[in-house]
Amino acid sequence: MGDLISTLPEELICHILSFLPTLEAVRTCVLSKRWKTLWRSVLTLYFDDSLTYKKEEHARFVQSVSAAIFSQDQRQPIHKFRLKTYSNPATVTVWVHAAVQLRVQHLDLSLSSQYVQHPPNLSSIFTCKTLLVLKLQGTKLEPISSVDLPFLKHLHLQDLRFSKRACLAELLSGCPLLEDFKAKRLDFHEDVTDREFKTLPNLLRAKISARTDVFLLGVVSNVKFLHIDEIFFRFGEGTRPYIFPMFHNLTHLELEYRCYNDNWSQVVELLQHCPKLQVLVTNQPYFHQTKMNGINEEVGDWQYRRSDPECILLHLKRCYLNDYRGTSGEFQFATYIMGNGRVLEKMRIRGGFSVNQLEEPKLFKELSSCTRCSTTCKLSFEGERDLREI
């Protein structure tokens, strides 16, 4: 068939090469004269040393990365710098600073857990005025003297240790145009802050972990899309009860439980603070690992004694209950939503893969017998092998 790739425009070939680790892209220079310098036009630098186990291999990796970074044309900004490494913190500092000097727009750092004790110096990142996307994972952030990220729109933080919460407050305050925020497994040496967390005015989407970052709910209270991850039983369990902020703009809410939800009335309580909610999704991905003995007895019957949330009465159109196993709490919550949702259009129940085929018809029969307030509501039950709808 011949060499079809070489007939493609140079811009398209460079785009294809941008999905490869940079050292793999460099190896294409042996293909022909045309390919000899083509990798230099790729505006993405991607390095991953997770597969370099021997000291000699890693030394060659470090040398190759430095050569690739410092051979870049300083007049040409790079679009993305992605680094996954356990290299020496001082070396990482040099690489990151070089990427900032190249006016990087998308910076993705996934670092080894060793950096919690001996972190690289990342201060140059926080005054990089070209950054649009910043992803940080696996390091420690010391107090930040200055943050100026005027064009940053996406900020993803995971497995980070802050010396105190004020560091995070300082970081967020320097991102005035932030639209997308993710925070998972953040740890704080000092659990108090002397600096107020301000609501981010342009924030549209947020995904946060409730296990350690529940206080961030106040920061993301003006979003339209919110995913709360790793909910471990009740919000604030083991600490003082958490008071939910008002989510006046929220239209889409996803709740993901670490194991299973044993308090569905608290979900309704949260809905009291989401007056415009249109879509509700709940996930219990590890529920199949829980033994069912005693689960129904633990949950017991519940009745929501306050007035029904405004969103259920006036705005909720779609409700998705995933990983459903037919516990008393799950069934009562589904009954409550269908019985009070005046404008509900779709109620989808998706059984967990641990639900066997003999249980599925029984679960669907129970659900289909529930009263539906909305005449347009369609109930569907998705088992492991089929879909039932009524």
Disulfide bonds with the S-S distance in Angstrom:
none
